[in-house]
Amino acid sequence: MRTIMKWAEATIATAILLGTAAVWAGPIVIDGTDANDHGQVLDSGNEEGWLYMQRVLENLAAEVDPSVAKVVVDLGTTEIGSGGFGARAAINSAFALSSLPGNGWTLIHVDGTAAIDAWLASLTTSTTGILYIPSAGQSSGDLGDDELVVINSHSLEIGDYVDGNGNPNTGGALFAMGESPGSGVTPFGWLINLLPDTTVVDVGAGGIATDLSLTFEGGSAFPGLSSSDLSSGPWHNFFIGDYGGLNVLATALDNQSIERDVILGGGAGTSFGAAHSFCITRSARYWATHLNSDNENCATLLKAIEANNNGLSLGFIRLPVGFRNGDSTKDAIDATMEAMGFFRRSVSFTGEPDGMQSSRVRASSLCVARKRLAAELIAATANVRLLGTSPASCSYTSGAVTTNFTSALLAQSRSVMSTGTVASIRSMTVLLKKFNASGVVTPFFGTLEECSPNSSAELRSVARDPTTRYTCPSINDNCAAAERVIFDLPTNPFASVRYSASMDMRRYSGGSAYFKLSPPVAATGRSFTVDTIKSNFAVDLQILKGTCSLTDSNGVQIVDSSGLIEVGTTDLSQFGRPKVQFSTDGFSTYFIQVGGAAGRAKITITSP
């Protein structure tokens, strides 16, 4: 076996050499947009939503197995007027100006309930290479409610088609768009039947006009497409829960500034469900010692990350963050080196400046908890994505009660990692450890093998900590690293709550500690009181609102607080017991700046 250091210096061509054996369950894109209603064609080609559709078709066609029929099947669009606008015009233009016709593909339209029912009843890759389910109730000439009812009734046929009808080497591609049907018709009912732990939310008439942002997985699925290309109009659906084998390709902020999953999918090898019903897992220690191998059948961390669309979401960051192996491409190798950083680098520091922790920036207690959960989440993701295990197939025992893990375990872990308290993150770490240990004695499924581990010295040589003082964070000594104020009752934004924190100001070289309140906690008209009753010195409190950002200057991150304005303050003349009251407006982020002398400060935040 070649050394890992040589592997780490390899280019993307080596990543292909070490890649997994081909798995051709079909590529999938499922979005909550009506991009077909927000595009056009000009002399320069398709623009906005229609360009997005064109890129989706091109990427799906490139990912399917060559044996599938080179036919795009459009379900249910109807030509409107002269044919220059509406859902039918959108798919026609997206297809005609794509690379597909030049590569031998054709487009056919299947319209009406009877025709759609007949086509889906016998859906195979011998007649369909890309199945296109257009928007419903969002664009002129798109799916009618009666047609969507028929599609919802054929969820199993759609799932079998993507999974190759029992042959994983011949899975077909799927492209589906936002659905806002009339009363009594379930939007994305076909998807919910396949993924019962997924919830689809229809945001209602008009949609939400915030911009979409590609995730790492989305950038891999849509090469050459920017986030701005997606944001051609309002989006109408978002997804919550466990997405089976699907990844989040694009997100957007809703009207309360909560990040929502708007586009789901994945490339070749993507399927809706688990590959088997067994409980097969390996511990975090296993994945921390099995980085890569020249044997393509070995179950390794690299292979698991490749199976997860060459990246990994940890809730508070997405891997890869940086270029780690000497090339200019962020890929599975970079993500694997960063994942190894959570196993092989200290939890006590953040990664500055290059993932080696050489700046010795101390991690906060939140950062330490996140790093420990990250190691378990990386292992759990490998167990689900590479070993094919659904968490619901595994169980744990508490006392005399045996409980199956929820199939939404990964999604829950990412949510806790992003917005949870230190205590909730620690609890989730314990739960994930139990999941990762629940099937360690069960043999691997299929052709996967358990090979010899890599050496500790080699593993550490490629491990890179992807966290920074701002993303993990370190101690909250500036607004960019402000500690988020989290209450235990997030479902009721006006519940009476209390938050406390203490700090030794001698550790704060800048003389101040920062906390932040964001919507939905910082709801419209909600009042907050901040006091320092248990501090041992006269504390100076300032309440700021606005934006705090990071700018890059020759590779050095600089905090820019020029977007903050003061909305409340105390001064040192209020010895020992300063208190500040303020109200939030429902859309701004508020910062609490704690300063004064080099003593021990304790703040308590209450509302109402």
Buried (B, 14 or more C-beta within 10 A) or exposed (E): EEBBEEBBBBBBEBBEEBBBEEBBBBBBBBBBBBBBBBBBBEEEEBBBBBBBBBBBBBBBBBBBBEEBBBBBBBBBBBBBEEEEBBBBBBBBBBBEBBEBEEEEBEBEBBBBBEBBBEBBEEBBBBBBBBBBBBBBBBBBBBBBEBBBBBBBBBBEBBBBBBBBBEEBEBBBBBBBBBBBBEEEBBBBBBBBBBBEBBBBBBBEEEBBEBEBBBBBBBBBBBEEBEBEBBBBBBBBBBBBBBBBBBBBBBBBBBEBBEBBBBBBBBBBBBBBBBBBEBBBBBBBBBBBBBBBBEEBBBBBBBBBBBBBBBBBBBBBBBBBBBEBBEBEEBBBBBBBBBBBBBBBBBBEBBBBEEBBBEBEBEBBEBBBBBBBBBBBBBBBBBBBBBBBBBBBBBBBEEEEEEEBBBBBBBBBBBBBBBBBBBEBBBBBBEBBBBBBBBBBEBEBBEEBEEBEBBEEEBBBBBBBBBBBBBBBBBBBBBBBBBBBBBBEEEEEBEEEBEBEBEBEBEEBEEBBBBBBBBBBBBBEEBEBEBBBEEBEBBBBBBBBBBEBEBEEEEEEBEBBBEEBEEBBEBEEEBEEEBBBEBBBBBBBBBBBBBBBBEBBBBBBBBBE
